[in-house]
Amino acid sequence: MSQWVIGDAVDDPGEVLLQLLTQSRRRLLMLSEALEKAVEEASIAEAMVGDAFGEFGKVGEYIRGLAMLEAQERDRATNMAAKAVAAGLAERQTRVAEGQGVLLASLLKAILSDPRLMLSESQQAMVIPVMREQMVLAAK
């Protein structure tokens, strides 16, 4: 705490929560894939499996451990998602995206009407239909 001083950057709690949620989701996917693979490969319940530290244990214990970790991570991700919803982060992201859209639209309008480009009114009018077509193509 002695290293904290006035003027230090302050993390946005919403951003921190979303980063933690993303990290938890990635960890959950990794654990789910490892669990699925372990279950598929466990043809004999008494087979031995080595872990990252060179320790060996029975497949059943390894699978049970993975299942426990996956369940804990699933609970953690669900908890953070609920907190994100309660904090109104989805609405906040929507407002930010809408603001970015308004900014982009005004920027495009200013660029297209710049006399240095010498675009006719009919050329400027073609921009919106072309943009719609490109957005549809990009979404595919």
Secondary structure, DSSP 4 states (H G I P E B T S, - for coil): -TT--TT-----HHHHHHHHHHHHHHHHHHHHHHHHHHHHH--STT-EEE-TTS-EEEHHHHHHHHHHHHHHHHHHHHHHHHHHHHTTHHHHHHHHHHHHHHHHHHHHHHHHT-GGG---HHHHHHHHHHHHHHHHHHH-
